[in-house]
Amino acid sequence: QVQLMESGGDLVQPGGSLRLSCIASGSIFGLSERNWYRQAPGKQRELVASISSSGSINYADSVKGRFTISEDNAKNTNYLQMNSLKPEDTAVYYCNVHTIIPSRDFWGQGTQVTVSS
């Protein structure tokens, strides 16, 4: 079983930066995708950034050039660096690990990011 714990959410002014962290405990066998999702009030959860099982990185168009996903395998930690934050980035951000075989999803509890002046 895999447990994920996010941290780093906060209230920040527009134009500011935050770094979210996701620490994984437990064992992940085989290939997996490591993702960050977000969900704003009244909206569906959306994929923000991902690292595929082959290591390729993708971003939602709305965050390209502003957000950076990275990971430190030695620390079992995944990061989301968020720069030039906008009010529309306000959401609960969730860390996700999707294992390929078997197909399973693990989620963290979420961390609140609020961008407001």
C-alpha positions in Angstrom: 0.0 0.0 0.0 1.2 3.5 -0.8 0.5 6.6 1.3 1.0 10.1 -0.1 1.3 13.2 1.9 1.3 16.7 0.4 2.6 19.9 2.0 3.4 23.4 1.0 0.0 24.9 0.3 -0.5 28.5 1.5 -2.0 31.9 0.8 0.1 33.8 -1.6 -0.3 37.1 -3.5 -0.6 37.1 -7.3 2.8 36.8 -8.9 4.1 34.9 -6.0 5.6 31.4 -5.8 5.0 28.2 -3.9 6.6 24.8 -3.9 4.4 21.8 -3.1 5.9 18.5 -1.9 4.5 15.0 -2.0 6.2 12.3 0.1 5.4 8.7 -0.7 5.7 6.0 1.9 5.2 2.3 1.2 6.3 0.3 -1.9 5.6 1.1 -5.5 6.4 -1.9 -7.6 6.8 -1.6 -11.3 6.1 1.3 -13.6 4.1 4.3 -12.4 3.1 7.8 -13.4 3.5 10.6 -10.8 0.9 13.4 -11.2 -0.3 16.6 -9.7 -4.0 17.4 -9.9 -6.0 20.3 -8.7 -9.7 21.0 -8.0 -11.2 24.4 -7.6 -14.5 25.0 -6.0 -17.4 24.0 -8.3 -15.0 22.6 -10.9 -13.8 19.1 -11.9 -10.4 17.8 -10.8 -7.9 18.6 -13.5 -4.4 17.2 -14.3 -1.8 19.9 -13.8 1.5 18.2 -14.4 2.8 14.6 -14.8 5.9 12.5 -15.1 5.2 9.4 -17.1 6.6 5.9 -16.5 9.3 6.7 -19.1 10.2 10.0 -17.5 8.5 12.3 -19.9 7.0 15.4 -18.4 3.7 17.1 -19.4 1.8 20.2 -18.3 -1.6 21.6 -18.6 -1.6 24.5 -21.1 -2.8 26.8 -18.3 0.4 26.3 -16.3 3.1 25.8 -19.0 6.0 28.0 -18.4 5.0 28.7 -14.8 4.9 25.3 -13.1 7.7 22.7 -12.9 7.3 19.1 -11.7 10.3 17.3 -10.4 11.2 14.4 -8.1 13.9 13.2 -5.9 13.8 9.4 -5.9 16.2 9.1 -3.0 13.7 10.9 -0.9 10.6 9.4 -2.4 9.4 12.9 -2.9 7.7 14.7 -5.8 7.6 18.5 -6.1 5.5 21.1 -7.9 7.3 24.4 -8.2 4.7 27.1 -9.0 5.8 30.5 -10.1 3.9 33.6 -11.3 0.8 32.4 -9.5 -2.6 33.7 -10.6 -5.9 33.9 -8.7 -7.2 31.2 -11.1 -4.6 28.8 -9.7 -6.5 28.8 -6.4 -7.5 25.2 -5.7 -6.8 22.1 -3.6 -3.8 20.4 -5.1 -3.5 16.6 -5.0 -0.6 14.3 -5.4 -1.4 11.1 -7.4 0.5 8.0 -8.2 -0.9 5.8 -10.9 0.6 2.3 -11.2 0.6 0.7 -14.6 0.4 -3.0 -13.6 -1.9 -3.4 -11.8 -3.7 -0.3 -12.7 -4.3 1.5 -9.4 -4.5 5.1 -8.2 -3.2 6.4 -4.9 -4.1 9.9 -3.7 -2.9 12.3 -1.1 -5.2 14.3 1.2 -4.7 17.5 -0.7 -3.2 20.9 0.1 -4.9 24.2 -0.3 -3.3 26.9 -2.5 -5.0 30.3 -2.4 -3.8 33.1 -4.6 -5.3 36.4 -3.5 -4.3 40.0 -2.8 
